[in-house]
């Protein structure tokens, strides 16, 4: 891979990580809220175990798939993607004045998803004979 292509790949992974931090809120507001039944309380008891993970998985399905083809399955790229996602999410949540406990829960979910990506990347690597 040429140096220019590597630099573009790194820049796109960083950009996708930053986008992912905002994309989950956009998907929550534009897809989850209007399409789920009103009887399902998205902001109540189910919020931390259903709404947040579902919004993050939807965002990850979009930006994470693109990032996978850019090399996110490798540890350095995955850490960069994770750090950018955490930075964007923490900044956004702090700007809208979320409590630190809530921000911490978001970061735990983000870390969980990135750990699963790391595990998938590890399992997909060719085994040495």
SVG drawing of the C-alpha trace seen along z (x, -y; Angstrom):
<svg xmlns="http://www.w3.org/2000/svg" viewBox="-48 -23 53 48">
<polyline fill="none" stroke="black" stroke-width="0.4" points="0.0,0.0 1.4,-3.4 2.1,-6.1 -0.7,-8.3 -3.2,-5.5 -2.2,-4.7 -2.6,-8.3 -6.0,-8.6 -7.0,-5.3 -6.0,-6.7 -7.7,-10.0 -10.9,-8.2 -10.8,-5.9 -10.5,-9.0 -13.3,-10.8 -15.5,-7.8 -14.8,-7.5 -15.8,-11.1 -18.9,-10.7 -19.9,-7.7 -20.1,-9.8 -22.8,-12.0 -24.5,-9.5 -26.0,-7.5 -28.0,-10.5 -29.2,-11.2 -30.3,-7.6 -32.0,-7.6 -34.0,-10.8 -34.7,-10.0 -35.2,-6.3 -35.8,-4.8 -38.2,-7.4 -40.6,-7.6 -40.7,-3.9 -40.9,-2.1 -44.3,-1.8 -45.3,-4.5 -45.9,-1.8 -42.1,-1.2 -40.6,-3.7 -37.3,-4.6 -36.2,-7.0 -37.2,-5.1 -36.1,-1.8 -35.1,-0.4 -32.8,-3.3 -29.5,-1.9 -30.1,1.7 -32.0,1.2 -32.0,-2.3 -28.3,-3.2 -26.9,0.1 -29.4,0.2 -28.5,-3.3 -24.8,-2.6 -25.1,0.7 -27.0,-1.1 -24.3,-3.8 -21.6,-1.2 -23.3,0.8 -22.9,-2.3 -19.6,-3.8 -18.0,-0.6 -18.5,1.3 -16.7,-1.3 -14.0,-1.4 -13.6,2.4 -12.5,2.1 -10.0,-0.6 -8.3,1.7 -10.2,1.2 -9.7,4.9 -6.1,4.2 -5.3,3.0 -3.8,-0.4 -6.6,-1.5 -9.2,-0.1 -7.7,-2.1 -7.7,-5.2 -11.4,-4.6 -12.3,-3.9 -10.5,-7.1 -12.2,-9.3 -15.6,-7.8 -15.1,-8.3 -13.8,-11.9 -16.7,-12.8 -19.3,-11.2 -17.9,-12.7 -17.6,-16.1 -21.2,-16.0 -22.7,-14.7 -20.7,-17.2 -21.9,-20.1 -25.6,-19.0 -24.8,-18.8 -25.3,-15.1 -24.1,-13.9 -20.7,-12.2 -22.4,-8.9 -24.3,-8.9 -21.2,-9.7 -19.4,-6.8 -22.2,-4.4 -21.9,-5.5 -18.2,-5.0 -18.6,-1.5 -20.9,-0.6 -18.5,-2.0 -15.7,-0.1 -17.8,3.1 -18.5,2.7 -14.9,2.0 -13.8,5.0 -16.1,7.1 -14.6,5.6 -11.1,6.4 -12.2,10.0 -13.6,10.4 -10.5,9.0 -8.4,11.3 -10.4,14.3 -10.3,13.3 -6.5,13.1 -4.7,15.9 -3.3,18.4 0.4,19.2 1.2,22.8"/>
</svg>
